[in-house]
């Protein structure tokens, strides 16, 4: 089973998304959006940018 994005409303009625791995574990969560289209744009941005994003280690 592959991963999936879930779009949902939070307790305040805002739109949010989460990315779940194939085993159902949540591996990423988006911010709160006022509109559904904003949340969908957030998902598209993650899809577009994640594969080429650099890893920046800011730990000590």
mmCIF file of the N, C-alpha and C atoms, coordinates in Angstrom:
data_MODEL
# 
_entry.id   MODEL 
# 
loop_
_atom_site.group_PDB 
_atom_site.id 
_atom_site.type_symbol 
_atom_site.label_atom_id 
_atom_site.label_alt_id 
_atom_site.label_comp_id 
_atom_site.label_asym_id 
_atom_site.label_entity_id 
_atom_site.label_seq_id 
_atom_site.pdbx_PDB_ins_code 
_atom_site.Cartn_x 
_atom_site.Cartn_y 
_atom_site.Cartn_z 
_atom_site.occupancy 
_atom_site.B_iso_or_equiv 
_atom_site.pdbx_formal_charge 
_atom_site.auth_seq_id 
_atom_site.auth_comp_id 
_atom_site.auth_asym_id 
_atom_site.auth_atom_id 
_atom_site.pdbx_PDB_model_num 
ATOM 1   N N  . UNK A 1 1  ? 0.841   -1.189 0.000  1.00 0.00 ? 1  UNK A N  1 
ATOM 2   C CA . UNK A 1 1  ? 0.000   0.000  0.000  1.00 0.00 ? 1  UNK A CA 1 
ATOM 3   C C  . UNK A 1 1  ? 0.884   1.250  0.000  1.00 0.00 ? 1  UNK A C  1 
ATOM 4   N N  . UNK A 1 2  ? 0.548   2.202  -0.826 1.00 0.00 ? 2  UNK A N  1 
ATOM 5   C CA . UNK A 1 2  ? 1.350   3.426  -0.905 1.00 0.00 ? 2  UNK A CA 1 
ATOM 6   C C  . UNK A 1 2  ? 0.814   4.484  0.056  1.00 0.00 ? 2  UNK A C  1 
ATOM 7   N N  . UNK A 1 3  ? 1.583   5.532  0.226  1.00 0.00 ? 3  UNK A N  1 
ATOM 8   C CA . UNK A 1 3  ? 1.174   6.626  1.095  1.00 0.00 ? 3  UNK A CA 1 
ATOM 9   C C  . UNK A 1 3  ? 0.013   7.398  0.500  1.00 0.00 ? 3  UNK A C  1 
ATOM 10  N N  . UNK A 1 4  ? -0.582  8.258  1.331  1.00 0.00 ? 4  UNK A N  1 
ATOM 11  C CA . UNK A 1 4  ? -1.706  9.071  0.859  1.00 0.00 ? 4  UNK A CA 1 
ATOM 12  C C  . UNK A 1 4  ? -1.790  10.360 1.651  1.00 0.00 ? 4  UNK A C  1 
ATOM 13  N N  . UNK A 1 5  ? -2.336  11.378 1.025  1.00 0.00 ? 5  UNK A N  1 
ATOM 14  C CA . UNK A 1 5  ? -2.664  12.621 1.693  1.00 0.00 ? 5  UNK A CA 1 
ATOM 15  C C  . UNK A 1 5  ? -4.116  12.548 2.131  1.00 0.00 ? 5  UNK A C  1 
ATOM 16  N N  . UNK A 1 6  ? -4.383  12.965 3.363  1.00 0.00 ? 6  UNK A N  1 
ATOM 17  C CA . UNK A 1 6  ? -5.748  13.062 3.860  1.00 0.00 ? 6  UNK A CA 1 
ATOM 18  C C  . UNK A 1 6  ? -6.064  14.537 4.104  1.00 0.00 ? 6  UNK A C  1 
ATOM 19  N N  . UNK A 1 7  ? -7.173  14.986 3.569  1.00 0.00 ? 7  UNK A N  1 
ATOM 20  C CA . UNK A 1 7  ? -7.650  16.349 3.758  1.00 0.00 ? 7  UNK A CA 1 
ATOM 21  C C  . UNK A 1 7  ? -8.778  16.283 4.781  1.00 0.00 ? 7  UNK A C  1 
ATOM 22  N N  . UNK A 1 8  ? -8.738  17.151 5.794  1.00 0.00 ? 8  UNK A N  1 
ATOM 23  C CA . UNK A 1 8  ? -9.758  17.092 6.842  1.00 0.00 ? 8  UNK A CA 1 
ATOM 24  C C  . UNK A 1 8  ? -9.966  18.467 7.459  1.00 0.00 ? 8  UNK A C  1 
ATOM 25  N N  . UNK A 1 9  ? -11.037 18.607 8.233  1.00 0.00 ? 9  UNK A N  1 
ATOM 26  C CA . UNK A 1 9  ? -11.308 19.821 8.999  1.00 0.00 ? 9  UNK A CA 1 
ATOM 27  C C  . UNK A 1 9  ? -10.876 19.602 10.441 1.00 0.00 ? 9  UNK A C  1 
ATOM 28  N N  . UNK A 1 10 ? -10.175 20.593 10.996 1.00 0.00 ? 10 UNK A N  1 
ATOM 29  C CA . UNK A 1 10 ? -9.772  20.496 12.397 1.00 0.00 ? 10 UNK A CA 1 
ATOM 30  C C  . UNK A 1 10 ? -10.919 20.960 13.306 1.00 0.00 ? 10 UNK A C  1 
ATOM 31  N N  . UNK A 1 11 ? -10.668 21.005 14.608 1.00 0.00 ? 11 UNK A N  1 
ATOM 32  C CA . UNK A 1 11 ? -11.705 21.356 15.584 1.00 0.00 ? 11 UNK A CA 1 
ATOM 33  C C  . UNK A 1 11 ? -12.225 22.789 15.405 1.00 0.00 ? 11 UNK A C  1 
ATOM 34  N N  . UNK A 1 12 ? -11.414 23.658 14.809 1.00 0.00 ? 12 UNK A N  1 
ATOM 35  C CA . UNK A 1 12 ? -11.836 25.042 14.569 1.00 0.00 ? 12 UNK A CA 1 
ATOM 36  C C  . UNK A 1 12 ? -12.466 25.236 13.191 1.00 0.00 ? 12 UNK A C  1 
ATOM 37  N N  . UNK A 1 13 ? -12.638 24.148 12.444 1.00 0.00 ? 13 UNK A N  1 
ATOM 38  C CA . UNK A 1 13 ? -13.252 24.230 11.125 1.00 0.00 ? 13 UNK A CA 1 
ATOM 39  C C  . UNK A 1 13 ? -12.296 24.597 10.006 1.00 0.00 ? 13 UNK A C  1 
ATOM 40  N N  . UNK A 1 14 ? -11.007 24.689 10.315 1.00 0.00 ? 14 UNK A N  1 
ATOM 41  C CA . UNK A 1 14 ? -9.998  24.990 9.293  1.00 0.00 ? 14 UNK A CA 1 
ATOM 42  C C  . UNK A 1 14 ? -9.683  23.721 8.505  1.00 0.00 ? 14 UNK A C  1 
ATOM 43  N N  . UNK A 1 15 ? -9.147  23.916 7.313  1.00 0.00 ? 15 UNK A N  1 
ATOM 44  C CA . UNK A 1 15 ? -8.738  22.789 6.474  1.00 0.00 ? 15 UNK A CA 1 
ATOM 45  C C  . UNK A 1 15 ? -7.288  22.441 6.747  1.00 0.00 ? 15 UNK A C  1 
ATOM 46  N N  . UNK A 1 16 ? -7.021  21.171 6.878  1.00 0.00 ? 16 UNK A N  1 
ATOM 47  C CA . UNK A 1 16 ? -5.664  20.680 7.109  1.00 0.00 ? 16 UNK A CA 1 
ATOM 48  C C  . UNK A 1 16 ? -5.445  19.431 6.258  1.00 0.00 ? 16 UNK A C  1 
ATOM 49  N N  . UNK A 1 17 ? -4.167  19.088 6.110  1.00 0.00 ? 17 UNK A N  1 
ATOM 50  C CA . UNK A 1 17 ? -3.852  17.818 5.469  1.00 0.00 ? 17 UNK A CA 1 
ATOM 51  C C  . UNK A 1 17 ? -2.765  17.120 6.255  1.00 0.00 ? 17 UNK A C  1 
ATOM 52  N N  . UNK A 1 18 ? -2.739  15.823 6.109  1.00 0.00 ? 18 UNK A N  1 
ATOM 53  C CA . UNK A 1 18 ? -1.669  15.017 6.690  1.00 0.00 ? 18 UNK A CA 1 
ATOM 54  C C  . UNK A 1 18 ? -1.255  13.998 5.648  1.00 0.00 ? 18 UNK A C  1 
ATOM 55  N N  . UNK A 1 19 ? 0.007   13.639 5.689  1.00 0.00 ? 19 UNK A N  1 
ATOM 56  C CA . UNK A 1 19 ? 0.550   12.620 4.799  1.00 0.00 ? 19 UNK A CA 1 
ATOM 57  C C  . UNK A 1 19 ? 0.747   11.364 5.625  1.00 0.00 ? 19 UNK A C  1 
ATOM 58  N N  . UNK A 1 20 ? 0.168   10.275 5.159  1.00 0.00 ? 20 UNK A N  1 
ATOM 59  C CA . UNK A 1 20 ? 0.298   9.000  5.859  1.00 0.00 ? 20 UNK A CA 1 
ATOM 60  C C  . UNK A 1 20 ? 1.114   8.037  5.016  1.00 0.00 ? 20 UNK A C  1 
ATOM 61  N N  . UNK A 1 21 ? 1.981   7.291  5.685  1.00 0.00 ? 21 UNK A N  1 
ATOM 62  C CA . UNK A 1 21 ? 2.763   6.247  5.033  1.00 0.00 ? 21 UNK A CA 1 
ATOM 63  C C  . UNK A 1 21 ? 1.844   5.078  4.709  1.00 0.00 ? 21 UNK A C  1 
ATOM 64  N N  . UNK A 1 22 ? 2.349   4.141  3.948  1.00 0.00 ? 22 UNK A N  1 
ATOM 65  C CA . UNK A 1 22 ? 1.577   2.973  3.556  1.00 0.00 ? 22 UNK A CA 1 
ATOM 66  C C  . UNK A 1 22 ? 1.064   2.159  4.728  1.00 0.00 ? 22 UNK A C  1 
ATOM 67  N N  . UNK A 1 23 ? 1.753   2.241  5.866  1.00 0.00 ? 23 UNK A N  1 
ATOM 68  C CA . UNK A 1 23 ? 1.315   1.494  7.049  1.00 0.00 ? 23 UNK A CA 1 
ATOM 69  C C  . UNK A 1 23 ? 0.334   2.288  7.911  1.00 0.00 ? 23 UNK A C  1 
ATOM 70  N N  . UNK A 1 24 ? -0.061  3.472  7.452  1.00 0.00 ? 24 UNK A N  1 
ATOM 71  C CA . UNK A 1 24 ? -1.030  4.290  8.172  1.00 0.00 ? 24 UNK A CA 1 
ATOM 72  C C  . UNK A 1 24 ? -0.432  5.292  9.141  1.00 0.00 ? 24 UNK A C  1 
ATOM 73  N N  . UNK A 1 25 ? 0.885   5.260  9.330  1.00 0.00 ? 25 UNK A N  1 
ATOM 74  C CA . UNK A 1 25 ? 1.539   6.191  10.250 1.00 0.00 ? 25 UNK A CA 1 
ATOM 75  C C  . UNK A 1 25 ? 1.576   7.593  9.648  1.00 0.00 ? 25 UNK A C  1 
ATOM 76  N N  . UNK A 1 26 ? 1.245   8.601  10.461 1.00 0.00 ? 26 UNK A N  1 
ATOM 77  C CA . UNK A 1 26 ? 1.310   9.989  10.008 1.00 0.00 ? 26 UNK A CA 1 
ATOM 78  C C  . UNK A 1 26 ? 2.775   10.406 9.963  1.00 0.00 ? 26 UNK A C  1 
ATOM 79  N N  . UNK A 1 27 ? 3.211   10.895 8.795  1.00 0.00 ? 27 UNK A N  1 
ATOM 80  C CA . UNK A 1 27 ? 4.612   11.286 8.651  1.00 0.00 ? 27 UNK A CA 1 
ATOM 81  C C  . UNK A 1 27 ? 4.794   12.778 8.384  1.00 0.00 ? 27 UNK A C  1 
ATOM 82  N N  . UNK A 1 28 ? 3.712   13.480 8.089  1.00 0.00 ? 28 UNK A N  1 
ATOM 83  C CA . UNK A 1 28 ? 3.781   14.934 7.911  1.00 0.00 ? 28 UNK A CA 1 
ATOM 84  C C  . UNK A 1 28 ? 2.387   15.521 8.100  1.00 0.00 ? 28 UNK A C  1 
ATOM 85  N N  . UNK A 1 29 ? 2.364   16.760 8.613  1.00 0.00 ? 29 UNK A N  1 
ATOM 86  C CA . UNK A 1 29 ? 1.100   17.457 8.844  1.00 0.00 ? 29 UNK A CA 1 
ATOM 87  C C  . UNK A 1 29 ? 1.237   18.874 8.320  1.00 0.00 ? 29 UNK A C  1 
ATOM 88  N N  . UNK A 1 30 ? 0.226   19.327 7.589  1.00 0.00 ? 30 UNK A N  1 
ATOM 89  C CA . UNK A 1 30 ? 0.229   20.689 7.066  1.00 0.00 ? 30 UNK A CA 1 
ATOM 90  C C  . UNK A 1 30 ? -0.344  21.677 8.065  1.00 0.00 ? 30 UNK A C  1 
ATOM 91  N N  . UNK A 1 31 ? -0.159  22.951 7.773  1.00 0.00 ? 31 UNK A N  1 
ATOM 92  C CA . UNK A 1 31 ? -0.703  24.020 8.602  1.00 0.00 ? 31 UNK A CA 1 
ATOM 93  C C  . UNK A 1 31 ? -2.212  24.122 8.413  1.00 0.00 ? 31 UNK A C  1 
ATOM 94  N N  . UNK A 1 32 ? -2.857  24.992 9.171  1.00 0.00 ? 32 UNK A N  1 
ATOM 95  C CA . UNK A 1 32 ? -4.295  25.234 9.027  1.00 0.00 ? 32 UNK A CA 1 
ATOM 96  C C  . UNK A 1 32 ? -4.519  26.224 7.887  1.00 0.00 ? 32 UNK A C  1 
ATOM 97  N N  . UNK A 1 33 ? -5.482  25.931 7.035  1.00 0.00 ? 33 UNK A N  1 
ATOM 98  C CA . UNK A 1 33 ? -5.839  26.787 5.907  1.00 0.00 ? 33 UNK A CA 1 
ATOM 99  C C  . UNK A 1 33 ? -7.277  27.246 6.057  1.00 0.00 ? 33 UNK A C  1 
ATOM 100 N N  . UNK A 1 34 ? -7.547  28.457 5.617  1.00 0.00 ? 34 UNK A N  1 
ATOM 101 C CA . UNK A 1 34 ? -8.901  29.000 5.666  1.00 0.00 ? 34 UNK A CA 1 
ATOM 102 C C  . UNK A 1 34 ? -9.813  28.355 4.621  1.00 0.00 ? 34 UNK A C  1 
ATOM 103 N N  . UNK A 1 35 ? -9.223  27.955 3.493  1.00 0.00 ? 35 UNK A N  1 
ATOM 104 C CA . UNK A 1 35 ? -10.025 27.406 2.397  1.00 0.00 ? 35 UNK A CA 1 
ATOM 105 C C  . UNK A 1 35 ? -9.547  26.010 1.997  1.00 0.00 ? 35 UNK A C  1 
ATOM 106 N N  . UNK A 1 36 ? -10.460 25.261 1.438  1.00 0.00 ? 36 UNK A N  1 
ATOM 107 C CA . UNK A 1 36 ? -10.118 23.932 0.939  1.00 0.00 ? 36 UNK A CA 1 
ATOM 108 C C  . UNK A 1 36 ? -9.105  24.037 -0.196 1.00 0.00 ? 36 UNK A C  1 
ATOM 109 N N  . UNK A 1 37 ? -9.291  25.021 -1.055 1.00 0.00 ? 37 UNK A N  1 
ATOM 110 C CA . UNK A 1 37 ? -8.353  25.184 -2.173 1.00 0.00 ? 37 UNK A CA 1 
ATOM 111 C C  . UNK A 1 37 ? -6.953  25.522 -1.667 1.00 0.00 ? 37 UNK A C  1 
ATOM 112 N N  . UNK A 1 38 ? -6.850  26.268 -0.575 1.00 0.00 ? 38 UNK A N  1 
ATOM 113 C CA . UNK A 1 38 ? -5.551  26.557 0.016  1.00 0.00 ? 38 UNK A CA 1 
ATOM 114 C C  . UNK A 1 38 ? -4.859  25.294 0.493  1.00 0.00 ? 38 UNK A C  1 
ATOM 115 N N  . UNK A 1 39 ? -5.621  24.418 1.152  1.00 0.00 ? 39 UNK A N  1 
ATOM 116 C CA . UNK A 1 39 ? -5.054  23.154 1.620  1.00 0.00 ? 39 UNK A CA 1 
ATOM 117 C C  . UNK A 1 39 ? -4.638  22.271 0.452  1.00 0.00 ? 39 UNK A C  1 
ATOM 118 N N  . UNK A 1 40 ? -5.449  22.243 -0.590 1.00 0.00 ? 40 UNK A N  1 
ATOM 119 C CA . UNK A 1 40 ? -5.101  21.448 -1.779 1.00 0.00 ? 40 UNK A CA 1 
ATOM 120 C C  . UNK A 1 40 ? -3.847  22.006 -2.445 1.00 0.00 ? 40 UNK A C  1 
ATOM 121 N N  . UNK A 1 41 ? -3.685  23.323 -2.463 1.00 0.00 ? 41 UNK A N  1 
ATOM 122 C CA . UNK A 1 41 ? -2.462  23.929 -2.994 1.00 0.00 ? 41 UNK A CA 1 
ATOM 123 C C  . UNK A 1 41 ? -1.264  23.549 -2.132 1.00 0.00 ? 41 UNK A C  1 
ATOM 124 N N  . UNK A 1 42 ? -1.454  23.470 -0.821 1.00 0.00 ? 42 UNK A N  1 
ATOM 125 C CA . UNK A 1 42 ? -0.391  23.029 0.074  1.00 0.00 ? 42 UNK A CA 1 
ATOM 126 C C  . UNK A 1 42 ? 0.054   21.615 -0.235 1.00 0.00 ? 42 UNK A C  1 
ATOM 127 N N  . UNK A 1 43 ? -0.901  20.733 -0.492 1.00 0.00 ? 43 UNK A N  1 
ATOM 128 C CA . UNK A 1 43 ? -0.581  19.353 -0.865 1.00 0.00 ? 43 UNK A CA 1 
ATOM 129 C C  . UNK A 1 43 ? 0.224   19.335 -2.160 1.00 0.00 ? 43 UNK A C  1 
ATOM 130 N N  . UNK A 1 44 ? -0.211  20.099 -3.137 1.00 0.00 ? 44 UNK A N  1 
ATOM 131 C CA . UNK A 1 44 ? 0.503   20.141 -4.413 1.00 0.00 ? 44 UNK A CA 1 
ATOM 132 C C  . UNK A 1 44 ? 1.910   20.681 -4.238 1.00 0.00 ? 44 UNK A C  1 
ATOM 133 N N  . UNK A 1 45 ? 2.083   21.653 -3.356 1.00 0.00 ? 45 UNK A N  1 
ATOM 134 C CA . UNK A 1 45 ? 3.415   22.201 -3.096 1.00 0.00 ? 45 UNK A CA 1 
ATOM 135 C C  . UNK A 1 45 ? 4.331   21.146 -2.486 1.00 0.00 ? 45 UNK A C  1 
ATOM 136 N N  . UNK A 1 46 ? 3.812   20.364 -1.543 1.00 0.00 ? 46 UNK A N  1 
ATOM 137 C CA . UNK A 1 46 ? 4.621   19.296 -0.950 1.00 0.00 ? 46 UNK A CA 1 
ATOM 138 C C  . UNK A 1 46 ? 4.996   18.281 -2.021 1.00 0.00 ? 46 UNK A C  1 
ATOM 139 N N  . UNK A 1 47 ? 4.040   17.892 -2.839 1.00 0.00 ? 47 UNK A N  1 
ATOM 140 C CA . UNK A 1 47 ? 4.325   16.927 -3.912 1.00 0.00 ? 47 UNK A CA 1 
ATOM 141 C C  . UNK A 1 47 ? 5.413   17.449 -4.855 1.00 0.00 ? 47 UNK A C  1 
ATOM 142 N N  . UNK A 1 48 ? 5.333   18.712 -5.189 1.00 0.00 ? 48 UNK A N  1 
ATOM 143 C CA . UNK A 1 48 ? 6.267   19.310 -6.148 1.00 0.00 ? 48 UNK A CA 1 
ATOM 144 C C  . UNK A 1 48 ? 7.668   19.486 -5.558 1.00 0.00 ? 48 UNK A C  1 
ATOM 145 N N  . UNK A 1 49 ? 7.745   19.927 -4.306 1.00 0.00 ? 49 UNK A N  1 
ATOM 146 C CA . UNK A 1 49 ? 9.022   20.345 -3.738 1.00 0.00 ? 49 UNK A CA 1 
ATOM 147 C C  . UNK A 1 49 ? 9.742   19.301 -2.898 1.00 0.00 ? 49 UNK A C  1 
ATOM 148 N N  . UNK A 1 50 ? 9.032   18.332 -2.364 1.00 0.00 ? 50 UNK A N  1 
ATOM 149 C CA . UNK A 1 50 ? 9.648   17.403 -1.414 1.00 0.00 ? 50 UNK A CA 1 
ATOM 150 C C  . UNK A 1 50 ? 10.736  16.535 -2.030 1.00 0.00 ? 50 UNK A C  1 
ATOM 151 N N  . UNK A 1 51 ? 10.539  16.109 -3.249 1.00 0.00 ? 51 UNK A N  1 
ATOM 152 C CA . UNK A 1 51 ? 11.507  15.173 -3.837 1.00 0.00 ? 51 UNK A CA 1 
ATOM 153 C C  . UNK A 1 51 ? 12.877  15.798 -4.080 1.00 0.00 ? 51 UNK A C  1 
ATOM 154 N N  . UNK A 1 52 ? 12.931  17.106 -4.227 1.00 0.00 ? 52 UNK A N  1 
ATOM 155 C CA . UNK A 1 52 ? 14.211  17.766 -4.493 1.00 0.00 ? 52 UNK A CA 1 
ATOM 156 C C  . UNK A 1 52 ? 14.691  18.631 -3.324 1.00 0.00 ? 52 UNK A C  1 
ATOM 157 N N  . UNK A 1 53 ? 13.979  18.583 -2.198 1.00 0.00 ? 53 UNK A N  1 
ATOM 158 C CA . UNK A 1 53 ? 14.336  19.430 -1.056 1.00 0.00 ? 53 UNK A CA 1 
ATOM 159 C C  . UNK A 1 53 ? 15.630  18.926 -0.397 1.00 0.00 ? 53 UNK A C  1 
ATOM 160 N N  . UNK A 1 54 ? 16.460  19.878 0.016  1.00 0.00 ? 54 UNK A N  1 
ATOM 161 C CA . UNK A 1 54 ? 17.671  19.562 0.754  1.00 0.00 ? 54 UNK A CA 1 
ATOM 162 C C  . UNK A 1 54 ? 17.318  19.224 2.191  1.00 0.00 ? 54 UNK A C  1 
ATOM 163 N N  . UNK A 1 55 ? 18.143  18.419 2.816  1.00 0.00 ? 55 UNK A N  1 
ATOM 164 C CA . UNK A 1 55 ? 18.025  18.150 4.238  1.00 0.00 ? 55 UNK A CA 1 
ATOM 165 C C  . UNK A 1 55 ? 19.012  19.063 4.949  1.00 0.00 ? 55 UNK A C  1 
ATOM 166 N N  . UNK A 1 56 ? 18.521  19.887 5.865  1.00 0.00 ? 56 UNK A N  1 
ATOM 167 C CA . UNK A 1 56 ? 19.375  20.801 6.618  1.00 0.00 ? 56 UNK A CA 1 
ATOM 168 C C  . UNK A 1 56 ? 19.315  20.362 8.077  1.00 0.00 ? 56 UNK A C  1 
ATOM 169 N N  . UNK A 1 57 ? 20.437  19.902 8.582  1.00 0.00 ? 57 UNK A N  1 
ATOM 170 C CA . UNK A 1 57 ? 20.522  19.410 9.957  1.00 0.00 ? 57 UNK A CA 1 
ATOM 171 C C  . UNK A 1 57 ? 20.925  20.555 10.868 1.00 0.00 ? 57 UNK A C  1 
ATOM 172 N N  . UNK A 1 58 ? 20.000  20.991 11.719 1.00 0.00 ? 58 UNK A N  1 
ATOM 173 C CA . UNK A 1 58 ? 20.281  22.103 12.629 1.00 0.00 ? 58 UNK A CA 1 
ATOM 174 C C  . UNK A 1 58 ? 20.489  21.637 14.054 1.00 0.00 ? 58 UNK A C  1 
ATOM 175 N N  . UNK A 1 59 ? 20.702  20.326 14.214 1.00 0.00 ? 59 UNK A N  1 
ATOM 176 C CA . UNK A 1 59 ? 20.982  19.801 15.551 1.00 0.00 ? 59 UNK A CA 1 
ATOM 177 C C  . UNK A 1 59 ? 22.422  20.084 15.923 1.00 0.00 ? 59 UNK A C  1 
ATOM 178 N N  . UNK A 1 60 ? 22.696  20.016 17.190 1.00 0.00 ? 60 UNK A N  1 
ATOM 179 C CA . UNK A 1 60 ? 24.062  20.284 17.682 1.00 0.00 ? 60 UNK A CA 1 
ATOM 180 C C  . UNK A 1 60 ? 24.982  19.129 17.388 1.00 0.00 ? 60 UNK A C  1 
# 
